[in-house]
């Protein structure tokens, strides 16, 4: 039995995913692996102030969807999975995208949800690739009907500036 527990613990600790167990009544994680340290560079919180930490690192546009997601967890059915994509700022200051999947881990005797297990995967590279593909598709559709080289250049420069979030461009 002890060997099996060590085996499971080792799997959890070396997993590249963030793995956590969330207590619905306490409204906090009661377990989290080292995934947060690996993915974002932050030490695991053990002081009960987890929600404050999350509020500080989650992208402002993703805060309300995150809260809505958390409030739905208590109503999950047995085999139901709740999923969410959101951004969190790493210790270096860059935004990392995560895809989380949550399922019921344990229930109270009355059948109510007690704990939720969640795995979160860093999907930043996929999101960046999707954004580049979207940009190239939009650019292609914008310049395709144009025939005047100056018009093509103006549209391409404007769209590239918006994509790169710059307001000046020089070209020779």
C-alpha positions as protocol buffer text, in pm:
chain_id: "A"
residue {
  index: 1
  type: UNK
  ca { x: 0 y: 0 z: 0 }
}
residue {
  index: 2
  type: UNK
  ca { x: 278 y: 243 z: 96 }
}
residue {
  index: 3
  type: UNK
  ca { x: 462 y: 171 z: -231 }
}
residue {
  index: 4
  type: UNK
  ca { x: 145 y: 249 z: -424 }
}
residue {
  index: 5
  type: UNK
  ca { x: 101 y: 579 z: -238 }
}
residue {
  index: 6
  type: UNK
  ca { x: 462 y: 679 z: -312 }
}
residue {
  index: 7
  type: UNK
  ca { x: 406 y: 588 z: -677 }
}
residue {
  index: 8
  type: UNK
  ca { x: 95 y: 810 z: -703 }
}
residue {
  index: 9
  type: UNK
  ca { x: 268 y: 1093 z: -514 }
}
residue {
  index: 10
  type: UNK
  ca { x: 563 y: 1074 z: -752 }
}
residue {
  index: 11
  type: UNK
  ca { x: 333 y: 1093 z: -1055 }
}
residue {
  index: 12
  type: UNK
  ca { x: 159 y: 1399 z: -911 }
}
residue {
  index: 13
  type: UNK
  ca { x: 485 y: 1576 z: -829 }
}
residue {
  index: 14
  type: UNK
  ca { x: 651 y: 1522 z: -1168 }
}
residue {
  index: 15
  type: UNK
  ca { x: 343 y: 1602 z: -1373 }
}
residue {
  index: 16
  type: UNK
  ca { x: 391 y: 1906 z: -1597 }
}
residue {
  index: 17
  type: UNK
  ca { x: 27 y: 1998 z: -1527 }
}
residue {
  index: 18
  type: UNK
  ca { x: -101 y: 2195 z: -1233 }
}
residue {
  index: 19
  type: UNK
  ca { x: -302 y: 1956 z: -1016 }
}
residue {
  index: 20
  type: UNK
  ca { x: -514 y: 2079 z: -728 }
}
residue {
  index: 21
  type: UNK
  ca { x: -796 y: 1970 z: -502 }
}
residue {
  index: 22
  type: UNK
  ca { x: -1048 y: 2242 z: -416 }
}
residue {
  index: 23
  type: UNK
  ca { x: -1268 y: 2219 z: -105 }
}
residue {
  index: 24
  type: UNK
  ca { x: -1608 y: 2363 z: -197 }
}
residue {
  index: 25
  type: UNK
  ca { x: -1708 y: 2447 z: 163 }
}
residue {
  index: 26
  type: UNK
  ca { x: -1374 y: 2608 z: 255 }
}
residue {
  index: 27
  type: UNK
  ca { x: -1353 y: 2770 z: -90 }
}
residue {
  index: 28
  type: UNK
  ca { x: -982 y: 2705 z: -117 }
}
residue {
  index: 29
  type: UNK
  ca { x: -737 y: 2450 z: -248 }
}
residue {
  index: 30
  type: UNK
  ca { x: -647 y: 2186 z: 7 }
}
residue {
  index: 31
  type: UNK
  ca { x: -380 y: 2039 z: -221 }
}
residue {
  index: 32
  type: UNK
  ca { x: -169 y: 2169 z: -508 }
}
residue {
  index: 33
  type: UNK
  ca { x: 130 y: 2007 z: -672 }
}
residue {
  index: 34
  type: UNK
  ca { x: 443 y: 2193 z: -777 }
}
residue {
  index: 35
  type: UNK
  ca { x: 289 y: 2281 z: -1115 }
}
residue {
  index: 36
  type: UNK
  ca { x: 233 y: 2645 z: -1018 }
}
residue {
  index: 37
  type: UNK
  ca { x: 603 y: 2677 z: -935 }
}
residue {
  index: 38
  type: UNK
  ca { x: 703 y: 2524 z: -1268 }
}
residue {
  index: 39
  type: UNK
  ca { x: 454 y: 2707 z: -1489 }
}
residue {
  index: 40
  type: UNK
  ca { x: 459 y: 3053 z: -1334 }
}
residue {
  index: 41
  type: UNK
  ca { x: 761 y: 3068 z: -1106 }
}
residue {
  index: 42
  type: UNK
  ca { x: 565 y: 3128 z: -784 }
}
residue {
  index: 43
  type: UNK
  ca { x: 595 y: 2925 z: -464 }
}
residue {
  index: 44
  type: UNK
  ca { x: 286 y: 2733 z: -353 }
}
residue {
  index: 45
  type: UNK
  ca { x: 57 y: 2921 z: -114 }
}
residue {
  index: 46
  type: UNK
  ca { x: 0 y: 2746 z: 218 }
}
residue {
  index: 47
  type: UNK
  ca { x: -142 y: 3040 z: 413 }
}
residue {
  index: 48
  type: UNK
  ca { x: -512 y: 3034 z: 317 }
}
residue {
  index: 49
  type: UNK
  ca { x: -475 y: 3349 z: 104 }
}
residue {
  index: 50
  type: UNK
  ca { x: -495 y: 3163 z: -226 }
}
residue {
  index: 51
  type: UNK
  ca { x: -786 y: 3364 z: -368 }
}
residue {
  index: 52
  type: UNK
  ca { x: -593 y: 3688 z: -310 }
}
residue {
  index: 53
  type: UNK
  ca { x: -296 y: 3537 z: -492 }
}
residue {
  index: 54
  type: UNK
  ca { x: -512 y: 3425 z: -784 }
}
residue {
  index: 55
  type: UNK
  ca { x: -676 y: 3767 z: -801 }
}
residue {
  index: 56
  type: UNK
  ca { x: -330 y: 3926 z: -831 }
}
residue {
  index: 57
  type: UNK
  ca { x: -204 y: 3702 z: -1112 }
}
residue {
  index: 58
  type: UNK
  ca { x: -514 y: 3626 z: -1320 }
}
residue {
  index: 59
  type: UNK
  ca { x: -579 y: 3846 z: -1623 }
}
residue {
  index: 60
  type: UNK
  ca { x: -844 y: 4111 z: -1537 }
}
residue {
  index: 61
  type: UNK
  ca { x: -1065 y: 3997 z: -1827 }
}
residue {
  index: 62
  type: UNK
  ca { x: -1062 y: 3640 z: -1692 }
}
residue {
  index: 63
  type: UNK
  ca { x: -1144 y: 3716 z: -1326 }
}
residue {
  index: 64
  type: UNK
  ca { x: -1525 y: 3710 z: -1354 }
}
residue {
  index: 65
  type: UNK
  ca { x: -1532 y: 3398 z: -1577 }
}
residue {
  index: 66
  type: UNK
  ca { x: -1301 y: 3234 z: -1320 }
}
residue {
  index: 67
  type: UNK
  ca { x: -1540 y: 3322 z: -1034 }
}
residue {
  index: 68
  type: UNK
  ca { x: -1839 y: 3199 z: -1237 }
}
residue {
  index: 69
  type: UNK
  ca { x: -1653 y: 2874 z: -1308 }
}
residue {
  index: 70
  type: UNK
  ca { x: -1575 y: 2824 z: -938 }
}
residue {
  index: 71
  type: UNK
  ca { x: -1938 y: 2883 z: -839 }
}
residue {
  index: 72
  type: UNK
  ca { x: -2054 y: 2613 z: -1085 }
}
residue {
  index: 73
  type: UNK
  ca { x: -1824 y: 2350 z: -937 }
}
residue {
  index: 74
  type: UNK
  ca { x: -2057 y: 2268 z: -646 }
}
residue {
  index: 75
  type: UNK
  ca { x: -2328 y: 2165 z: -892 }
}
residue {
  index: 76
  type: UNK
  ca { x: -2121 y: 1922 z: -1100 }
}
residue {
  index: 77
  type: UNK
  ca { x: -2277 y: 1584 z: -1167 }
}
residue {
  index: 78
  type: UNK
  ca { x: -2076 y: 1267 z: -1112 }
}
residue {
  index: 79
  type: UNK
  ca { x: -1910 y: 1231 z: -1454 }
}
residue {
  index: 80
  type: UNK
  ca { x: -1938 y: 1595 z: -1561 }
}
residue {
  index: 81
  type: UNK
  ca { x: -1626 y: 1796 z: -1639 }
}
residue {
  index: 82
  type: UNK
  ca { x: -1608 y: 2175 z: -1610 }
}
residue {
  index: 83
  type: UNK
  ca { x: -1352 y: 2343 z: -1834 }
}
residue {
  index: 84
  type: UNK
  ca { x: -1210 y: 2694 z: -1846 }
}
residue {
  index: 85
  type: UNK
  ca { x: -937 y: 2880 z: -2032 }
}
residue {
  index: 86
  type: UNK
  ca { x: -774 y: 3178 z: -1864 }
}
residue {
  index: 87
  type: UNK
  ca { x: -450 y: 3376 z: -1845 }
}
residue {
  index: 88
  type: UNK
  ca { x: -217 y: 3416 z: -1550 }
}
residue {
  index: 89
  type: UNK
  ca { x: 87 y: 3640 z: -1518 }
}
residue {
  index: 90
  type: UNK
  ca { x: 413 y: 3460 z: -1451 }
}
residue {
  index: 91
  type: UNK
  ca { x: 671 y: 3589 z: -1207 }
}
residue {
  index: 92
  type: UNK
  ca { x: 862 y: 3717 z: -1515 }
}
residue {
  index: 93
  type: UNK
  ca { x: 560 y: 3932 z: -1610 }
}
residue {
  index: 94
  type: UNK
  ca { x: 439 y: 3749 z: -1922 }
}
residue {
  index: 95
  type: UNK
  ca { x: 85 y: 3614 z: -1964 }
}
residue {
  index: 96
  type: UNK
  ca { x: 48 y: 3236 z: -1978 }
}
residue {
  index: 97
  type: UNK
  ca { x: -271 y: 3069 z: -2101 }
}
residue {
  index: 98
  type: UNK
  ca { x: -412 y: 2770 z: -1912 }
}
residue {
  index: 99
  type: UNK
  ca { x: -685 y: 2519 z: -1989 }
}
residue {
  index: 100
  type: UNK
  ca { x: -831 y: 2362 z: -1676 }
}
residue {
  index: 101
  type: UNK
  ca { x: -1054 y: 2058 z: -1642 }
}
residue {
  index: 102
  type: UNK
  ca { x: -1236 y: 1997 z: -1314 }
}
residue {
  index: 103
  type: UNK
  ca { x: -1430 y: 1695 z: -1188 }
}
residue {
  index: 104
  type: UNK
  ca { x: -1587 y: 1584 z: -861 }
}
residue {
  index: 105
  type: UNK
  ca { x: -1321 y: 1422 z: -643 }
}
residue {
  index: 106
  type: UNK
  ca { x: -1520 y: 1344 z: -326 }
}
residue {
  index: 107
  type: UNK
  ca { x: -1878 y: 1392 z: -206 }
}
residue {
  index: 108
  type: UNK
  ca { x: -2037 y: 1433 z: 135 }
}
residue {
  index: 109
  type: UNK
  ca { x: -2260 y: 1151 z: 263 }
}
residue {
  index: 110
  type: UNK
  ca { x: -2566 y: 1348 z: 147 }
}
residue {
  index: 111
  type: UNK
  ca { x: -2429 y: 1349 z: -210 }
}
residue {
  index: 112
  type: UNK
  ca { x: -2320 y: 1712 z: -215 }
}
residue {
  index: 113
  type: UNK
  ca { x: -1985 y: 1796 z: -371 }
}
residue {
  index: 114
  type: UNK
  ca { x: -1708 y: 1812 z: -114 }
}
residue {
  index: 115
  type: UNK
  ca { x: -1391 y: 1836 z: -323 }
}
residue {
  index: 116
  type: UNK
  ca { x: -1308 y: 1904 z: -686 }
}
residue {
  index: 117
  type: UNK
  ca { x: -992 y: 1784 z: -858 }
}
residue {
  index: 118
  type: UNK
  ca { x: -855 y: 2010 z: -1128 }
}
residue {
  index: 119
  type: UNK
  ca { x: -576 y: 1975 z: -1377 }
}
residue {
  index: 120
  type: UNK
  ca { x: -456 y: 2280 z: -1564 }
}
residue {
  index: 121
  type: UNK
  ca { x: -233 y: 2267 z: -1869 }
}
residue {
  index: 122
  type: UNK
  ca { x: -25 y: 2553 z: -2005 }
}
residue {
  index: 123
  type: UNK
  ca { x: -165 y: 2610 z: -2356 }
}
residue {
  index: 124
  type: UNK
  ca { x: 20 y: 2935 z: -2429 }
}
residue {
  index: 125
  type: UNK
  ca { x: 199 y: 2802 z: -2737 }
}
residue {
  index: 126
  type: UNK
  ca { x: -129 y: 2676 z: -2887 }
}
residue {
  index: 127
  type: UNK
  ca { x: -305 y: 3007 z: -2816 }
}
residue {
  index: 128
  type: UNK
  ca { x: -17 y: 3201 z: -2974 }
}
residue {
  index: 129
  type: UNK
  ca { x: -26 y: 2978 z: -3283 }
}
residue {
  index: 130
  type: UNK
  ca { x: -405 y: 3024 z: -3310 }
}
residue {
  index: 131
  type: UNK
  ca { x: -362 y: 3403 z: -3287 }
}
residue {
  index: 132
  type: UNK
  ca { x: -98 y: 3402 z: -3564 }
}
residue {
  index: 133
  type: UNK
  ca { x: -319 y: 3189 z: -3789 }
}
residue {
  index: 134
  type: UNK
  ca { x: -615 y: 3421 z: -3727 }
}
residue {
  index: 135
  type: UNK
  ca { x: -402 y: 3724 z: -3811 }
}
residue {
  index: 136
  type: UNK
  ca { x: -266 y: 3571 z: -4132 }
}
residue {
  index: 137
  type: UNK
  ca { x: -616 y: 3467 z: -4240 }
}
residue {
  index: 138
  type: UNK
  ca { x: -757 y: 3814 z: -4170 }
}
residue {
  index: 139
  type: UNK
  ca { x: -466 y: 3977 z: -4352 }
}
residue {
  index: 140
  type: UNK
  ca { x: -510 y: 3747 z: -4650 }
}
residue {
  index: 141
  type: UNK
  ca { x: -882 y: 3829 z: -4677 }
}
residue {
  index: 142
  type: UNK
  ca { x: -815 y: 4202 z: -4639 }
}
residue {
  index: 143
  type: UNK
  ca { x: -555 y: 4230 z: -4915 }
}
residue {
  index: 144
  type: UNK
  ca { x: -689 y: 3966 z: -5155 }
}
residue {
  index: 145
  type: UNK
  ca { x: -937 y: 4194 z: -5334 }
}
residue {
  index: 146
  type: UNK
  ca { x: -688 y: 4483 z: -5358 }
}
residue {
  index: 147
  type: UNK
  ca { x: -484 y: 4551 z: -5671 }
}
residue {
  index: 148
  type: UNK
  ca { x: -308 y: 4880 z: -5595 }
}
residue {
  index: 149
  type: UNK
  ca { x: 34 y: 4809 z: -5432 }
}
residue {
  index: 150
  type: UNK
  ca { x: 9 y: 5122 z: -5215 }
}
residue {
  index: 151
  type: UNK
  ca { x: -333 y: 5016 z: -5089 }
}
residue {
  index: 152
  type: UNK
  ca { x: -202 y: 4666 z: -5017 }
}
residue {
  index: 153
  type: UNK
  ca { x: 94 y: 4813 z: -4825 }
}
residue {
  index: 154
  type: UNK
  ca { x: -130 y: 5053 z: -4628 }
}
residue {
  index: 155
  type: UNK
  ca { x: -371 y: 4776 z: -4526 }
}
residue {
  index: 156
  type: UNK
  ca { x: -88 y: 4536 z: -4438 }
}
residue {
  index: 157
  type: UNK
  ca { x: 96 y: 4799 z: -4231 }
}
residue {
  index: 158
  type: UNK
  ca { x: -222 y: 4903 z: -4049 }
}
residue {
  index: 159
  type: UNK
  ca { x: -319 y: 4544 z: -3968 }
}
residue {
  index: 160
  type: UNK
  ca { x: 34 y: 4447 z: -3866 }
}
residue {
  index: 161
  type: UNK
  ca { x: 53 y: 4752 z: -3639 }
}
residue {
  index: 162
  type: UNK
  ca { x: -274 y: 4653 z: -3472 }
}
residue {
  index: 163
  type: UNK
  ca { x: -156 y: 4294 z: -3439 }
}
residue {
  index: 164
  type: UNK
  ca { x: 175 y: 4398 z: -3284 }
}
residue {
  index: 165
  type: UNK
  ca { x: 12 y: 4681 z: -3085 }
}
residue {
  index: 166
  type: UNK
  ca { x: 237 y: 4949 z: -3234 }
}
residue {
  index: 167
  type: UNK
  ca { x: 135 y: 5281 z: -3382 }
}
residue {
  index: 168
  type: UNK
  ca { x: 437 y: 5357 z: -3600 }
}
residue {
  index: 169
  type: UNK
  ca { x: 600 y: 5172 z: -3882 }
}
residue {
  index: 170
  type: UNK
  ca { x: 892 y: 5258 z: -4103 }
}
residue {
  index: 171
  type: UNK
  ca { x: 982 y: 5067 z: -4414 }
}
residue {
  index: 172
  type: UNK
  ca { x: 1217 y: 5122 z: -4702 }
}
